[in-house]
């Protein structure tokens, strides 16, 4: 009996190697297809990484990267011990967390609302109006904000004056900078950010809604118990990516809105690296700050992904 039982048990199959000459020969078309993307990533993303060496050197352009003297952690210590270190961290995190709290739920709400609208003129109109700001140039957006929020000629202050509110210097008052930056970004990106959620909602089986209607479920109940769970995996992935890039904010828009009066709120790591590296020519110092910024982002991404994998079935890896 034992011998017969062993004969019935399936034998453990040997895992095929991920890369072999046979697999390459069988699927060479697929490898050729992916080759341009692989080479682009290799040439423009991985080869230039040797440049981070200047963060540990006193880089002199005439000597080159390899010829410049090695200084180790000098510039990292200089940054950590500087009086503006915590100001930069606070401003960067303040703007990014503010934007995450305000901006993350809005595309979800908009996608759920658009999904409930019937196909027709008004749905197309709503989509056009909400998507259009995404295609406005950052330079144009900066000019619009400066013009609209001007304390003497800005349209917003004129509207506030109708209600008896005195003109507010939005662009020169540090306490208003984060709000102006975040709300303008939310206005510009909410419509476009809802597209990915609409794509996820398109995959919901209509039979689920039909069964819920038969059972007497209201529209709100169907949204809560059918639509929302369907986009939870997408929400988790996007939340991981957003939290993992808390320190990755571009400097372009901030530089356009920045002035000496709001510097205490608008000076972030990205603008500091720009000013130190490209304006002041302190390449090693700027590289050290940028490398620190990238390491923090990588750690945040790994930690948040690990937490997501523990509390849910969705994660990046």
C-alpha atoms as a printed R data frame, in Angstrom:
    type eleno elety resid chain resno       x      y       z
1   ATOM     1    CA   UNK     A     1   0.000  0.000   0.000
2   ATOM     2    CA   UNK     A     2   2.782  2.397   0.954
3   ATOM     3    CA   UNK     A     3   4.597  1.743  -2.307
4   ATOM     4    CA   UNK     A     4   1.386  2.369  -4.282
5   ATOM     5    CA   UNK     A     5   0.733  5.602  -2.374
6   ATOM     6    CA   UNK     A     6   4.218  6.874  -3.160
7   ATOM     7    CA   UNK     A     7   3.659  6.089  -6.818
8   ATOM     8    CA   UNK     A     8   0.435  8.118  -6.841
9   ATOM     9    CA   UNK     A     9   2.037 11.194  -5.238
10  ATOM    10    CA   UNK     A    10   3.047 13.760  -7.893
11  ATOM    11    CA   UNK     A    11   6.749 14.332  -8.329
12  ATOM    12    CA   UNK     A    12   8.062 17.828  -7.608
13  ATOM    13    CA   UNK     A    13   8.651 19.644 -10.880
14  ATOM    14    CA   UNK     A    14  11.944 21.362 -11.398
15  ATOM    15    CA   UNK     A    15  11.705 25.120 -11.792
16  ATOM    16    CA   UNK     A    16  12.663 26.379 -15.221
17  ATOM    17    CA   UNK     A    17  15.490 28.937 -15.190
18  ATOM    18    CA   UNK     A    18  14.409 32.547 -15.608
19  ATOM    19    CA   UNK     A    19  16.939 33.106 -18.378
20  ATOM    20    CA   UNK     A    20  18.371 30.462 -20.678
21  ATOM    21    CA   UNK     A    21  19.504 30.093 -24.272
22  ATOM    22    CA   UNK     A    22  16.418 28.049 -25.059
23  ATOM    23    CA   UNK     A    23  14.059 30.637 -23.599
24  ATOM    24    CA   UNK     A    24  15.934 33.398 -25.420
25  ATOM    25    CA   UNK     A    25  15.589 31.533 -28.707
26  ATOM    26    CA   UNK     A    26  11.878 30.848 -28.206
27  ATOM    27    CA   UNK     A    27  10.962 34.397 -27.133
28  ATOM    28    CA   UNK     A    28  13.554 36.510 -28.928
29  ATOM    29    CA   UNK     A    29  10.870 38.808 -30.347
30  ATOM    30    CA   UNK     A    30   9.799 39.809 -26.833
31  ATOM    31    CA   UNK     A    31  13.399 40.484 -25.788
32  ATOM    32    CA   UNK     A    32  13.936 42.641 -28.871
33  ATOM    33    CA   UNK     A    33  10.739 44.529 -28.046
34  ATOM    34    CA   UNK     A    34  11.900 45.343 -24.515
35  ATOM    35    CA   UNK     A    35  15.512 46.081 -25.498
36  ATOM    36    CA   UNK     A    36  15.043 49.841 -26.273
37  ATOM    37    CA   UNK     A    37  13.332 50.461 -22.931
38  ATOM    38    CA   UNK     A    38  16.023 48.462 -21.124
39  ATOM    39    CA   UNK     A    39  18.849 50.373 -22.832
40  ATOM    40    CA   UNK     A    40  17.164 53.718 -22.137
41  ATOM    41    CA   UNK     A    41  16.846 52.858 -18.453
42  ATOM    42    CA   UNK     A    42  20.417 51.586 -18.321
43  ATOM    43    CA   UNK     A    43  21.983 54.562 -20.111
44  ATOM    44    CA   UNK     A    44  19.986 57.416 -18.617
45  ATOM    45    CA   UNK     A    45  19.147 56.070 -15.139
46  ATOM    46    CA   UNK     A    46  21.842 53.614 -14.032
47  ATOM    47    CA   UNK     A    47  25.074 54.680 -15.732
48  ATOM    48    CA   UNK     A    48  24.832 58.276 -14.396
49  ATOM    49    CA   UNK     A    49  24.553 56.957 -10.822
50  ATOM    50    CA   UNK     A    50  28.334 56.886 -10.533
51  ATOM    51    CA   UNK     A    51  28.023 60.681 -10.269
52  ATOM    52    CA   UNK     A    52  26.852 60.389  -6.656
53  ATOM    53    CA   UNK     A    53  30.533 59.989  -5.819
54  ATOM    54    CA   UNK     A    54  30.840 63.780  -5.817
55  ATOM    55    CA   UNK     A    55  28.720 63.811  -2.643
56  ATOM    56    CA   UNK     A    56  31.724 62.208  -0.903
57  ATOM    57    CA   UNK     A    57  34.351 64.325  -2.661
58  ATOM    58    CA   UNK     A    58  35.362 67.965  -2.799
59  ATOM    59    CA   UNK     A    59  34.436 68.140  -6.455
60  ATOM    60    CA   UNK     A    60  36.494 70.418  -8.686
61  ATOM    61    CA   UNK     A    61  35.352 70.427 -12.335
62  ATOM    62    CA   UNK     A    62  38.905 70.786 -13.666
63  ATOM    63    CA   UNK     A    63  40.008 67.685 -11.744
64  ATOM    64    CA   UNK     A    64  36.973 65.590 -12.641
65  ATOM    65    CA   UNK     A    65  35.070 63.155 -10.446
66  ATOM    66    CA   UNK     A    66  37.932 60.693 -10.012
67  ATOM    67    CA   UNK     A    67  40.613 63.339  -9.528
68  ATOM    68    CA   UNK     A    68  38.793 65.385  -6.889
69  ATOM    69    CA   UNK     A    69  39.903 64.795  -3.268
70  ATOM    70    CA   UNK     A    70  37.873 62.420  -1.091
71  ATOM    71    CA   UNK     A    71  36.184 64.083   1.926
72  ATOM    72    CA   UNK     A    72  33.856 61.311   3.100
73  ATOM    73    CA   UNK     A    73  30.822 62.481   5.093
74  ATOM    74    CA   UNK     A    74  31.939 66.108   5.322
75  ATOM    75    CA   UNK     A    75  29.049 67.608   3.364
76  ATOM    76    CA   UNK     A    76  26.453 65.367   4.983
77  ATOM    77    CA   UNK     A    77  27.600 66.493   8.426
78  ATOM    78    CA   UNK     A    78  27.634 70.092   7.239
79  ATOM    79    CA   UNK     A    79  23.998 69.766   6.144
80  ATOM    80    CA   UNK     A    80  22.848 67.926   9.277
81  ATOM    81    CA   UNK     A    81  24.487 70.501  11.562
82  ATOM    82    CA   UNK     A    82  23.294 73.563   9.629
83  ATOM    83    CA   UNK     A    83  20.768 75.939  11.200
84  ATOM    84    CA   UNK     A    84  18.391 75.549   8.231
85  ATOM    85    CA   UNK     A    85  18.286 71.710   8.261
86  ATOM    86    CA   UNK     A    86  15.088 71.391  10.284
87  ATOM    87    CA   UNK     A    87  13.470 74.340   8.494
88  ATOM    88    CA   UNK     A    88  13.940 72.587   5.150
89  ATOM    89    CA   UNK     A    89  12.610 69.286   6.526
90  ATOM    90    CA   UNK     A    90   9.616 71.008   8.131
91  ATOM    91    CA   UNK     A    91   8.732 72.994   5.010
92  ATOM    92    CA   UNK     A    92   9.124 69.998   2.684
93  ATOM    93    CA   UNK     A    93   7.080 67.645   4.859
94  ATOM    94    CA   UNK     A    94   4.539 70.365   5.672
95  ATOM    95    CA   UNK     A    95   3.728 71.023   2.024
96  ATOM    96    CA   UNK     A    96   3.766 67.361   0.989
97  ATOM    97    CA   UNK     A    97   1.652 66.050   3.883
98  ATOM    98    CA   UNK     A    98  -0.777 68.941   3.462
99  ATOM    99    CA   UNK     A    99  -1.053 68.077  -0.229
100 ATOM   100    CA   UNK     A   100  -1.487 64.362   0.513
101 ATOM   101    CA   UNK     A   101  -4.254 64.915   3.078
102 ATOM   102    CA   UNK     A   102  -6.164 67.342   0.870
103 ATOM   103    CA   UNK     A   103  -5.327 66.007  -2.572
104 ATOM   104    CA   UNK     A   104  -5.460 62.221  -2.173
105 ATOM   105    CA   UNK     A   105  -9.218 61.774  -1.427
106 ATOM   106    CA   UNK     A   106 -10.470 64.292  -4.016
107 ATOM   107    CA   UNK     A   107  -9.695 62.257  -7.185
108 ATOM   108    CA   UNK     A   108 -11.461 59.291  -5.564
109 ATOM   109    CA   UNK     A   109 -14.553 61.358  -4.790
110 ATOM   110    CA   UNK     A   110 -14.539 62.906  -8.272
111 ATOM   111    CA   UNK     A   111 -14.160 59.501  -9.953
112 ATOM   112    CA   UNK     A   112 -17.059 58.068  -7.948
113 ATOM   113    CA   UNK     A   113 -19.193 61.087  -8.840
114 ATOM   114    CA   UNK     A   114 -18.347 60.955 -12.562
115 ATOM   115    CA   UNK     A   115 -18.981 57.219 -12.602
116 ATOM   116    CA   UNK     A   116 -22.542 57.804 -11.373
117 ATOM   117    CA   UNK     A   117 -23.295 60.375 -14.075
118 ATOM   118    CA   UNK     A   118 -25.111 59.189 -17.165
119 ATOM   119    CA   UNK     A   119 -23.213 59.355 -20.444
120 ATOM   120    CA   UNK     A   120 -24.090 62.554 -22.224
121 ATOM   121    CA   UNK     A   121 -23.269 66.225 -22.576
122 ATOM   122    CA   UNK     A   122 -23.002 67.048 -18.866
123 ATOM   123    CA   UNK     A   123 -20.678 64.160 -18.093
124 ATOM   124    CA   UNK     A   124 -18.376 65.111 -20.978
125 ATOM   125    CA   UNK     A   125 -18.531 68.761 -19.909
126 ATOM   126    CA   UNK     A   126 -17.625 67.870 -16.297
127 ATOM   127    CA   UNK     A   127 -14.731 65.693 -17.457
128 ATOM   128    CA   UNK     A   128 -13.415 68.401 -19.782
129 ATOM   129    CA   UNK     A   129 -13.592 71.083 -17.093
130 ATOM   130    CA   UNK     A   130 -11.831 68.931 -14.494
131 ATOM   131    CA   UNK     A   131  -9.186 67.499 -16.858
132 ATOM   132    CA   UNK     A   132  -8.269 70.784 -18.586
133 ATOM   133    CA   UNK     A   133  -6.170 72.343 -15.755
134 ATOM   134    CA   UNK     A   134  -3.699 69.446 -15.979
135 ATOM   135    CA   UNK     A   135  -2.570 70.719 -19.383
136 ATOM   136    CA   UNK     A   136  -1.776 74.231 -18.159
137 ATOM   137    CA   UNK     A   137   1.950 74.915 -18.053
138 ATOM   138    CA   UNK     A   138   3.468 75.403 -14.594
139 ATOM   139    CA   UNK     A   139   4.866 78.737 -15.773
140 ATOM   140    CA   UNK     A   140   1.416 79.872 -16.914
141 ATOM   141    CA   UNK     A   141  -0.122 78.625 -13.665
142 ATOM   142    CA   UNK     A   142   2.452 80.565 -11.641
143 ATOM   143    CA   UNK     A   143   1.658 83.729 -13.584
144 ATOM   144    CA   UNK     A   144  -2.065 83.195 -13.055
145 ATOM   145    CA   UNK     A   145  -1.623 82.792  -9.301
146 ATOM   146    CA   UNK     A   146   0.532 85.895  -8.998
147 ATOM   147    CA   UNK     A   147  -1.981 87.918 -11.043
148 ATOM   148    CA   UNK     A   148  -5.150 86.585  -9.395
149 ATOM   149    CA   UNK     A   149  -3.817 86.871  -5.826
150 ATOM   150    CA   UNK     A   150  -2.278 90.333  -6.106
151 ATOM   151    CA   UNK     A   151  -3.443 92.424  -3.101
152 ATOM   152    CA   UNK     A   152  -4.287 95.487  -5.224
153 ATOM   153    CA   UNK     A   153  -5.303 94.181  -8.659
154 ATOM   154    CA   UNK     A   154  -6.040 90.485  -8.043
155 ATOM   155    CA   UNK     A   155  -9.543 89.236  -8.790
156 ATOM   156    CA   UNK     A   156  -9.718 87.201  -5.586
157 ATOM   157    CA   UNK     A   157  -9.038 90.225  -3.368
158 ATOM   158    CA   UNK     A   158 -11.641 92.191  -5.330
159 ATOM   159    CA   UNK     A   159 -14.181 89.444  -4.593
160 ATOM   160    CA   UNK     A   160 -13.201 89.421  -0.925
161 ATOM   161    CA   UNK     A   161 -13.579 93.207  -0.847
162 ATOM   162    CA   UNK     A   162 -17.239 92.829  -1.840
163 ATOM   163    CA   UNK     A   163 -17.783 91.021   1.464
164 ATOM   164    CA   UNK     A   164 -15.830 93.605   3.428
165 ATOM   165    CA   UNK     A   165 -12.614 91.584   3.740
166 ATOM   166    CA   UNK     A   166  -9.419 93.618   3.570
167 ATOM   167    CA   UNK     A   167  -6.882 92.724   0.831
168 ATOM   168    CA   UNK     A   168  -4.665 89.760   1.733
169 ATOM   169    CA   UNK     A   169  -1.073 89.497   0.534
170 ATOM   170    CA   UNK     A   170  -1.279 85.807  -0.336
171 ATOM   171    CA   UNK     A   171   2.055 85.658  -2.135
172 ATOM   172    CA   UNK     A   172   4.122 87.571   0.418
173 ATOM   173    CA   UNK     A   173   2.637 86.226   3.643
174 ATOM   174    CA   UNK     A   174   4.501 83.016   4.651
175 ATOM   175    CA   UNK     A   175   1.463 81.541   6.401
176 ATOM   176    CA   UNK     A   176  -0.492 81.505   3.117
177 ATOM   177    CA   UNK     A   177   2.187 79.958   0.914
178 ATOM   178    CA   UNK     A   178   1.476 76.290   1.698
179 ATOM   179    CA   UNK     A   179  -2.259 76.768   1.160
180 ATOM   180    CA   UNK     A   180  -1.768 78.555  -2.170
181 ATOM   181    CA   UNK     A   181   0.706 75.924  -3.360
182 ATOM   182    CA   UNK     A   182  -1.380 72.905  -2.301
183 ATOM   183    CA   UNK     A   183  -4.799 74.145  -3.430
184 ATOM   184    CA   UNK     A   184  -3.472 75.209  -6.828
185 ATOM   185    CA   UNK     A   185  -1.864 71.761  -7.245
186 ATOM   186    CA   UNK     A   186  -5.102 70.067  -6.211
187 ATOM   187    CA   UNK     A   187  -7.070 72.176  -8.690
188 ATOM   188    CA   UNK     A   188  -4.626 71.298 -11.448
189 ATOM   189    CA   UNK     A   189  -4.275 67.581 -10.762
190 ATOM   190    CA   UNK     A   190  -7.554 66.294  -9.308
191 ATOM   191    CA   UNK     A   191  -9.334 65.734 -12.613
192 ATOM   192    CA   UNK     A   192  -6.428 63.942 -14.224
193 ATOM   193    CA   UNK     A   193  -5.819 61.916 -11.065
194 ATOM   194    CA   UNK     A   194  -9.382 60.580 -11.226
195 ATOM   195    CA   UNK     A   195  -8.735 58.888 -14.595
196 ATOM   196    CA   UNK     A   196  -7.003 55.868 -13.069
197 ATOM   197    CA   UNK     A   197  -9.871 55.375 -10.597
198 ATOM   198    CA   UNK     A   198 -12.417 55.612 -13.417
199 ATOM   199    CA   UNK     A   199 -10.472 52.900 -15.229
200 ATOM   200    CA   UNK     A   200 -10.693 50.700 -12.129
201 ATOM   201    CA   UNK     A   201 -14.426 51.402 -11.786
202 ATOM   202    CA   UNK     A   202 -14.965 50.383 -15.412
203 ATOM   203    CA   UNK     A   203 -14.003 46.851 -14.404
204 ATOM   204    CA   UNK     A   204 -16.829 46.502 -11.861
205 ATOM   205    CA   UNK     A   205 -19.300 43.796 -12.894
206 ATOM   206    CA   UNK     A   206 -22.718 45.424 -13.644
207 ATOM   207    CA   UNK     A   207 -24.369 42.273 -12.300
208 ATOM   208    CA   UNK     A   208 -23.278 43.278  -8.800
209 ATOM   209    CA   UNK     A   209 -25.208 46.549  -9.077
210 ATOM   210    CA   UNK     A   210 -28.236 44.786 -10.567
211 ATOM   211    CA   UNK     A   211 -28.292 42.297  -7.695
212 ATOM   212    CA   UNK     A   212 -27.880 45.130  -5.147
213 ATOM   213    CA   UNK     A   213 -30.790 47.064  -6.695
214 ATOM   214    CA   UNK     A   214 -32.978 43.949  -6.507
215 ATOM   215    CA   UNK     A   215 -32.058 43.661  -2.825
216 ATOM   216    CA   UNK     A   216 -33.158 47.265  -2.270
217 ATOM   217    CA   UNK     A   217 -29.723 48.897  -1.905
218 ATOM   218    CA   UNK     A   218 -29.632 52.665  -2.382
219 ATOM   219    CA   UNK     A   219 -27.130 54.443  -4.645
220 ATOM   220    CA   UNK     A   220 -24.982 55.442  -1.664
221 ATOM   221    CA   UNK     A   221 -24.955 51.862  -0.384
222 ATOM   222    CA   UNK     A   222 -23.929 50.559  -3.806
223 ATOM   223    CA   UNK     A   223 -21.095 53.091  -3.999
224 ATOM   224    CA   UNK     A   224 -19.927 52.181  -0.489
225 ATOM   225    CA   UNK     A   225 -20.186 48.406  -0.774
226 ATOM   226    CA   UNK     A   226 -19.424 47.797  -4.480
227 ATOM   227    CA   UNK     A   227 -17.569 50.679  -6.125
228 ATOM   228    CA   UNK     A   228 -15.336 51.659  -3.228
229 ATOM   229    CA   UNK     A   229 -14.022 48.132  -2.513
230 ATOM   230    CA   UNK     A   230 -13.302 47.748  -6.245
231 ATOM   231    CA   UNK     A   231 -10.853 50.654  -6.231
232 ATOM   232    CA   UNK     A   232  -9.230 49.900  -2.854
233 ATOM   233    CA   UNK     A   233  -6.242 48.058  -4.466
234 ATOM   234    CA   UNK     A   234  -5.623 51.078  -6.716
235 ATOM   235    CA   UNK     A   235  -5.939 53.411  -3.731
236 ATOM   236    CA   UNK     A   236  -3.395 51.426  -1.730
237 ATOM   237    CA   UNK     A   237  -0.837 51.348  -4.566
238 ATOM   238    CA   UNK     A   238  -1.169 55.096  -5.207
239 ATOM   239    CA   UNK     A   239  -0.972 55.829  -1.476
240 ATOM   240    CA   UNK     A   240   2.265 53.829  -1.236
241 ATOM   241    CA   UNK     A   241   3.730 55.759  -4.167
242 ATOM   242    CA   UNK     A   242   2.613 59.116  -2.753
243 ATOM   243    CA   UNK     A   243   3.984 58.460   0.733
244 ATOM   244    CA   UNK     A   244   7.159 57.034  -0.762
245 ATOM   245    CA   UNK     A   245   7.745 60.326  -2.573
246 ATOM   246    CA   UNK     A   246   7.054 62.709   0.311
247 ATOM   247    CA   UNK     A   247  10.489 64.267  -0.094
248 ATOM   248    CA   UNK     A   248  10.341 64.238  -3.908
249 ATOM   249    CA   UNK     A   249   8.816 67.537  -4.857
250 ATOM   250    CA   UNK     A   250   9.799 69.548  -7.877
251 ATOM   251    CA   UNK     A   251  11.405 72.931  -7.495
252 ATOM   252    CA   UNK     A   252   9.928 74.593 -10.609
253 ATOM   253    CA   UNK     A   253   6.567 75.731  -9.239
254 ATOM   254    CA   UNK     A   254   8.006 76.748  -5.877
255 ATOM   255    CA   UNK     A   255  10.673 78.858  -7.569
256 ATOM   256    CA   UNK     A   256   7.983 80.608  -9.616
257 ATOM   257    CA   UNK     A   257   5.987 81.469  -6.475
258 ATOM   258    CA   UNK     A   258   8.941 82.082  -4.177
259 ATOM   259    CA   UNK     A   259  10.041 85.555  -3.092
260 ATOM   260    CA   UNK     A   260  12.144 86.941  -0.207
261 ATOM   261    CA   UNK     A   261   9.019 87.596   1.893
262 ATOM   262    CA   UNK     A   262   7.674 84.019   1.870
263 ATOM   263    CA   UNK     A   263  11.087 82.312   1.982
264 ATOM   264    CA   UNK     A   264  10.548 81.036   5.524
265 ATOM   265    CA   UNK     A   265   7.725 78.800   4.262
266 ATOM   266    CA   UNK     A   266   8.746 78.193   0.658
267 ATOM   267    CA   UNK     A   267  12.378 77.133   1.020
268 ATOM   268    CA   UNK     A   268  12.344 73.325   0.647
269 ATOM   269    CA   UNK     A   269  15.007 70.695  -0.025
270 ATOM   270    CA   UNK     A   270  14.444 70.786  -3.802
271 ATOM   271    CA   UNK     A   271  14.924 74.555  -4.065
272 ATOM   272    CA   UNK     A   272  17.888 74.401  -1.681
273 ATOM   273    CA   UNK     A   273  19.631 71.800  -3.864
274 ATOM   274    CA   UNK     A   274  18.915 73.933  -6.936
275 ATOM   275    CA   UNK     A   275  20.314 77.098  -5.386
276 ATOM   276    CA   UNK     A   276  23.397 75.412  -3.910
277 ATOM   277    CA   UNK     A   277  24.241 73.338  -6.973
278 ATOM   278    CA   UNK     A   278  23.326 75.460  -9.981
279 ATOM   279    CA   UNK     A   279  23.465 78.992  -8.602
280 ATOM   280    CA   UNK     A   280  26.226 78.841  -6.001
281 ATOM   281    CA   UNK     A   281  28.254 76.125  -7.737
282 ATOM   282    CA   UNK     A   282  28.597 73.949  -4.598
283 ATOM   283    CA   UNK     A   283  28.190 70.724  -6.527
284 ATOM   284    CA   UNK     A   284  29.370 68.321  -3.836
285 ATOM   285    CA   UNK     A   285  27.201 69.901  -1.170
286 ATOM   286    CA   UNK     A   286  24.126 69.858  -3.416
287 ATOM   287    CA   UNK     A   287  24.814 66.231  -4.398
288 ATOM   288    CA   UNK     A   288  25.060 65.229  -0.731
289 ATOM   289    CA   UNK     A   289  21.727 66.881   0.092
290 ATOM   290    CA   UNK     A   290  20.120 65.316  -2.980
291 ATOM   291    CA   UNK     A   291  21.469 61.867  -2.082
292 ATOM   292    CA   UNK     A   292  20.126 62.217   1.467
293 ATOM   293    CA   UNK     A   293  16.750 63.172  -0.006
294 ATOM   294    CA   UNK     A   294  16.726 60.093  -2.286
295 ATOM   295    CA   UNK     A   295  17.691 57.721   0.539
296 ATOM   296    CA   UNK     A   296  14.861 59.026   2.736
297 ATOM   297    CA   UNK     A   297  12.401 58.502  -0.133
298 ATOM   298    CA   UNK     A   298  13.638 54.946  -0.688
299 ATOM   299    CA   UNK     A   299  13.326 54.110   3.019
300 ATOM   300    CA   UNK     A   300   9.812 55.586   3.166
301 ATOM   301    CA   UNK     A   301   8.746 53.576   0.110
302 ATOM   302    CA   UNK     A   302  10.073 50.303   1.562
303 ATOM   303    CA   UNK     A   303   8.526 50.897   4.997
304 ATOM   304    CA   UNK     A   304   5.107 51.946   3.671
305 ATOM   305    CA   UNK     A   305   5.046 49.036   1.225
306 ATOM   306    CA   UNK     A   306   5.892 46.635   4.080
307 ATOM   307    CA   UNK     A   307   3.105 48.079   6.233
308 ATOM   308    CA   UNK     A   308   0.629 47.811   3.333
309 ATOM   309    CA   UNK     A   309   1.592 44.180   2.723
310 ATOM   310    CA   UNK     A   310   0.958 43.388   6.395
311 ATOM   311    CA   UNK     A   311  -2.404 45.114   6.760
312 ATOM   312    CA   UNK     A   312  -3.804 44.310   3.306
313 ATOM   313    CA   UNK     A   313  -3.278 42.042   0.320
314 ATOM   314    CA   UNK     A   314  -2.022 44.907  -1.848
315 ATOM   315    CA   UNK     A   315   1.551 46.107  -2.175
316 ATOM   316    CA   UNK     A   316   4.124 46.942  -4.830
317 ATOM   317    CA   UNK     A   317   6.084 43.754  -4.165
